[in-house]
Amino acid sequence: MRVDSGGQVTKAELRRRLLSVRAGFPADDVPATAALLARHALELPELAGARTVAAYVSVGREPGTRALLDALRERGVRVLLPVLLPDNDLDWGAYAGADRLVKAGRGLLEPAGERLGPDAVTGADAVLLPGLAVDGRGLRLGRGGGSYDRVLERLAASGADPALVVLLYDGELLDAVPAEEHDRPVHAAVTPSGVHRFGPGERRTAGP
């Protein structure tokens, strides 16, 4: 289902609409779409050549990342996962398998083991970002907590330039999302139907 982003809708209202649609997805559909997302994401040249990928563990009705995390690890890729700090910034830890994930606050799952520091993300070749939608400019709508805005600011301040990829459902590719001056576009979105790339003023799509 596609969500209407027209008019003067605010970020908060658009988030509410998108989360309402996600809440209606059958839970049994999540593993199937996760397998499609993993297949398409693994075809991205930016991931094929990556040695370190910063990712996250999907929860609930989010587009599933678990199959992708395991596939990257099996390739020998070092996968970093976020650890939410009290101020909503993100620390990072290495993914060592599903049995090494621990429950954290807000229903999240985090990696057990050593904490690598917030700056660890600057060494990633690609960063997988959670999101609720992306538009034709590549601008991402997040959940509003600001954690990944800090990540993107940290990347920019360090001079790092990893591939930025967001995982979504097909109906979450919108014509426009409300944007602010600091918002930074992503390079690609992966949905169950394929890979969608963003360049200046255009969207380039490669299907399955």
C-alpha positions, 0 to 999 in steps of 0.5 A: 500500500502506498502512503500519500505524502502530498499537501503540507503534511508534517513529518509527525503526521507522515510518520503516523500514517506510515507506521499505521500501514506497517502495523497492518502487515501480517507478521508472517510476511516479514521473513519472506520480505527479509529474504528478498531484501537480503538478495537485492542488497547483496547485489549492490556493488557497494556491499559486494566490496565492503569490508565493514558494514554498519547495520541494525537489527530489525524489530517488529514490522520493520523491513527485516534485516536478519537474513542480510546480517547473517549473509554479510557475516558469512561473506566475512564482512565485519558487521557493526550494530548500534547500541542506543545510549541514554542521550539517543546517540549510538555506540557500536558493537560487532555482530557475532551471530543471532545468539549473541544479541541481547534485549535492550530498551525500547524493544531493541536488540543489541550486540553483546560484547565490546563497545567500540565507541560512537566513532566506529561507524566512520570506518564503515564502507556502507551504512544501512539506515532504518527509515519509514520512507524515502523520496525521489531526492533520496531524502529519508524520513526516520522515526524522529529520535535523531540517532541517525541524524547524529550518525550522519553528522559524525560521518560528515565531520570525519570526512567519511563517505560510505554508501548510505542505503535504506531498507523499505517496503515498496509502498514507502518510496514517496514523491516527497517527504518533509525535509530540513536543511540538515537532511542528507540524502541516501544513495540507494533504497532496497525494497522487496521489488529491487534496488532504487538509486538516487542521483541529482534530480532523478531516480534510477531503478534496477529491478530484480 
